């Protein structure tokens, strides 16, 4: 179980590095910031995201689920604001990065 968790963390860090290469506005300065950002993103998604999803449920229902993308982008941008070496320069890069990262996370979850 611990090995699976560490593998997911490393794959998420690799995905962050790859996303930074393809999306202008997202920069990752190396492995260490990518690992720290992946760890903090994981913690935020496990602890803070469920509470925010519950609080924004009416808005998510009104927008037919599209507000979930905004919430993911906001959390991605939030993590980029305080992790040194992982920078997200605006909402649009955060939206694209969060979308790609969620696709990678989904694929990894299906494989593992």
C-alpha positions in Angstrom: 0.0 0.0 0.0 2.8 2.4 0.9 4.6 1.5 -2.3 1.5 2.2 -4.4 1.1 5.6 -2.7 4.7 6.5 -3.4 4.4 5.4 -7.0 1.3 7.6 -7.4 3.2 10.5 -5.9 6.2 10.0 -8.3 3.9 9.7 -11.3 2.1 12.9 -10.2 5.4 14.7 -9.9 6.4 13.4 -13.4 3.0 14.6 -14.7 3.6 18.1 -13.2 7.0 18.3 -14.9 5.4 17.2 -18.3 2.5 19.6 -17.9 4.9 22.5 -17.2 6.7 21.7 -20.5 3.4 21.9 -22.5 1.4 24.6 -20.9 2.8 28.2 -20.9 2.3 29.8 -17.6 3.2 26.7 -15.5 6.8 26.3 -14.4 8.4 23.6 -12.3 12.1 24.2 -11.5 13.0 20.6 -10.8 12.3 17.2 -9.2 12.1 18.4 -5.6 9.5 21.2 -6.2 7.5 18.7 -8.3 7.5 16.2 -5.5 6.6 18.8 -2.9 3.8 20.1 -5.1 2.5 16.6 -5.8 2.5 15.9 -2.1 0.7 19.1 -1.2 -1.8 18.6 -4.0 -2.6 15.2 -2.7 -3.1 16.4 0.8 -5.3 19.3 -0.4 -7.4 17.0 -2.5 -7.9 14.6 0.4 -8.6 17.2 3.1 -9.8 20.5 1.7 -11.4 19.5 -1.6 -14.3 17.4 -0.1 -15.3 20.3 2.2 -15.2 22.8 -0.7 -17.2 20.4 -2.9 -19.9 20.2 -0.2 -20.0 24.0 0.2 -20.2 24.7 -3.5 -22.7 21.9 -4.2 -25.5 24.2 -5.2 -23.3 26.1 -7.6 -22.0 22.8 -9.1 -25.6 21.6 -9.6 -26.6 24.9 -11.2 -23.7 24.7 -13.7 -24.3 21.0 -14.3 -21.0 20.0 -12.8 -18.8 22.5 -14.6 -18.0 24.3 -11.4 -15.9 21.3 -10.4 -13.4 22.3 -13.1 -13.2 25.8 -11.5 -12.7 24.3 -8.1 -9.9 22.0 -9.3 -8.2 24.9 -11.1 -8.4 27.1 -8.0 -6.8 24.4 -5.8 -4.1 23.9 -8.4 -3.5 27.6 -8.5 -3.5 27.8 -4.7 -0.8 25.2 -4.4 1.2 27.0 -7.0 1.0 30.2 -5.0 3.0 28.9 -2.0 5.3 26.1 -3.3 8.7 27.5 -4.3 9.7 26.2 -7.7 6.1 25.4 -8.8 4.5 28.5 -10.3 1.1 28.9 -11.9 0.8 32.4 -13.6 -3.0 32.6 -13.9 -6.4 31.0 -14.0 -6.3 29.7 -17.6 -3.0 27.8 -17.1 -4.3 26.5 -13.8 -7.5 25.3 -15.5 -5.5 23.5 -18.3 -3.0 22.1 -15.8 -5.6 20.8 -13.4 -7.5 19.2 -16.3 -4.4 17.4 -17.6 -3.4 16.4 -14.1 -6.8 15.0 -13.4 -6.6 12.9 -16.6 -3.3 11.5 -15.5 -4.6 10.8 -12.0 -7.6 9.0 -13.5 -5.4 6.9 -15.7 -3.0 6.0 -12.9 -5.9 5.1 -10.6 -7.3 2.8 -13.3 -4.0 1.1 -13.8 -3.1 0.7 -10.2 
